Amino acid sequence: MKNLKTIAIALFVAAASISVNAQTKKIDVKASTIKWVGKKVTGEHSGTVNFKDGAVVFKGKKLTGGSFTVDMTSLTSTDLTGEYQGKLNGHLKADDFFGTDKFPTAKLVFKTIGAKSTDVYTVTADLTIKGITKPVTFDITVAGNTATTAFKVDRTKYDIKYNSGNFFQNLGDKTINDDFELTVALKF
């Protein structure tokens, strides 16, 4: 019985020291930004989408984790105004794009993190859009209470095939690139 108590105390102390070393920092969803760019044969559109919540995890000064939820209903174009902005926003939220009525959030969860250089990490994460989860890999730079990254996402992997030249023939100047670009700035 005495040995069992000693083992239990040792495990408790070990678990406590591990949790003390890891520090979870919630992101400031108002100050953190996601900007997107979608390109097509005849030009491009750009805009923003907001975080719902998120956090990064550090062990000392080393990035060791992260998880983020994006409010897809906040998706908006910033390169258009008025009626044209409303039409594009409506189409992006419709089922042939992000289907925000059925899928109001997207999620990104860090899976592996490797140090690339001082304050720069290579992250492989699970990205879930429209209920479909696929891996994405990107570099992220951490400086103080901020982190930044930019990467591309292949929309067709998430069943967003509208006007994709890889799925439809003879689209001509109606073709939309499969990749869209994200630029993310986190404040925590």
C-alpha positions in Angstrom: 0.0 0.0 0.0 2.8 2.4 0.9 4.5 1.7 -2.6 1.2 2.4 -4.3 0.9 5.8 -2.6 4.5 6.6 -3.5 3.9 5.7 -7.2 0.6 7.8 -7.2 2.4 10.8 -5.7 5.3 10.5 -8.2 2.8 10.3 -11.1 0.9 13.3 -9.8 4.1 15.4 -9.5 5.3 14.3 -12.9 1.9 15.3 -14.5 1.9 18.6 -12.7 5.4 19.5 -13.9 4.5 18.6 -17.5 1.4 20.8 -17.4 3.4 23.7 -15.9 5.8 23.6 -18.7 3.1 23.8 -21.4 1.4 27.1 -21.8 -1.8 27.6 -23.8 -2.3 31.1 -25.1 -5.8 32.0 -26.5 -5.7 34.2 -29.6 -7.3 37.6 -29.6 -10.0 36.9 -32.2 -10.7 40.6 -32.8 -7.0 41.4 -33.5 -6.1 38.2 -35.4 -6.9 38.2 -39.1 -7.3 35.8 -42.0 -7.1 37.3 -45.5 -7.9 35.3 -48.6 -7.3 35.6 -52.3 -9.1 33.5 -54.9 -7.9 33.8 -58.5 -9.5 33.1 -61.8 -8.5 33.5 -65.5 -9.9 37.0 -65.7 -8.7 38.3 -62.3 -9.0 37.7 -58.6 -11.1 38.4 -55.6 -9.9 39.0 -52.0 -11.5 39.2 -48.6 -11.5 38.2 -45.0 -13.0 35.6 -42.7 -13.0 35.8 -38.9 -11.8 33.5 -36.2 -14.4 32.1 -33.8 -11.7 31.0 -31.3 -8.2 29.5 -31.2 -5.1 28.9 -29.1 -1.4 28.2 -29.5 0.5 26.0 -27.2 4.1 26.7 -26.1 6.6 24.7 -24.1 9.0 27.4 -22.9 9.4 29.5 -26.0 8.9 26.6 -28.4 5.7 26.3 -30.4 4.2 22.8 -29.6 0.5 23.0 -30.7 -2.4 25.0 -32.0 -6.1 24.7 -32.7 -8.4 27.3 -34.4 -12.0 27.6 -35.3 -13.0 29.9 -38.2 -16.5 31.5 -38.5 -17.3 30.7 -42.1 -20.5 32.8 -41.9 -18.2 35.9 -41.6 -16.7 35.2 -45.1 -16.7 38.4 -47.1 -15.0 39.9 -50.1 -13.2 43.2 -49.6 -12.5 44.1 -53.2 -16.1 44.7 -54.1 -18.9 46.8 -52.7 -22.6 47.1 -52.8 -24.6 44.7 -55.0 -21.6 42.9 -56.5 -20.1 42.3 -53.0 -23.5 40.9 -51.9 -23.7 38.6 -54.9 -20.1 37.2 -54.5 -20.6 36.8 -50.7 -23.8 34.9 -51.3 -22.2 32.6 -53.9 -19.2 31.9 -51.7 -21.5 31.0 -48.8 -23.7 28.8 -51.1 -23.4 25.0 -51.3 -21.2 25.0 -54.5 -18.6 26.9 -52.5 -18.4 26.8 -48.7 -22.0 25.9 -47.8 -22.0 28.0 -44.6 -25.6 27.1 -43.7 -24.6 23.4 -43.2 -21.0 24.1 -42.3 -20.8 27.3 -40.3 -17.2 26.7 -39.1 -13.9 25.4 -40.4 -11.2 24.0 -38.1 -7.4 23.8 -38.2 -5.5 21.6 -35.7 -1.7 21.4 -35.6 -0.6 17.7 -35.8 3.2 17.9 -36.2 5.6 20.9 -35.6 9.2 21.0 -36.6 11.7 23.8 -36.0 12.9 25.2 -39.3 15.0 28.1 -37.9 14.9 30.5 -35.0 11.2 31.3 -34.5 10.1 29.6 -37.7 8.3 26.3 -37.6 7.0 23.9 -40.3 3.5 22.8 -39.3 1.4 19.9 -40.7 -2.2 20.4 -39.6 -5.6 18.9 -40.2 -7.8 21.4 -42.0 -11.6 20.7 -41.9 -13.8 22.5 -44.4 -17.3 21.4 -45.2 -16.9 18.4 -42.9 -13.9 17.1 -44.9 -10.5 16.9 -43.2 -7.3 17.0 -45.1 -3.7 17.7 -44.2 -2.0 21.0 -45.0 1.6 22.0 -44.5 3.0 25.5 -44.0 5.7 27.6 -42.3 4.7 29.8 -39.4 6.8 32.6 -37.8 6.4 33.4 -34.1 7.6 36.7 -32.7 6.6 37.7 -29.2 2.9 37.5 -28.9 2.3 37.2 -32.7 2.5 34.6 -35.3 2.2 34.8 -39.1 1.8 32.4 -42.0 0.7 32.3 -45.6 -0.3 29.1 -47.5 -2.5 27.8 -50.3 -5.4 25.4 -50.0 -6.7 23.3 -52.8 -10.4 23.8 -52.6 -11.3 20.7 -54.7 -10.0 18.5 -51.8 -13.0 19.9 -49.8 -15.6 19.2 -52.5 -15.5 22.8 -53.8 -15.4 22.1 -57.5 -17.3 25.0 -59.0 -15.7 26.1 -62.3 -12.6 24.1 -61.7 -10.7 23.3 -64.9 -9.8 19.9 -63.5 -13.5 18.9 -63.3 -15.2 20.8 -66.1 -14.3 21.2 -69.7 -14.6 24.3 -71.9 -14.9 26.8 -69.1 -12.7 29.3 -70.9 -12.4 32.6 -69.0 -14.9 31.3 -66.4 -12.2 29.0 -64.9 -11.4 29.5 -61.3 -8.0 28.4 -59.8 -8.3 25.4 -57.5 -5.9 26.9 -54.9 -6.9 29.9 -52.8 -4.4 31.8 -50.7 -4.6 32.5 -47.0 -2.5 35.0 -45.1 -2.9 34.7 -41.3 -1.8 37.0 -38.5 -2.3 35.8 -35.0 -2.2 37.9 -31.8 -2.2 36.2 -28.4 
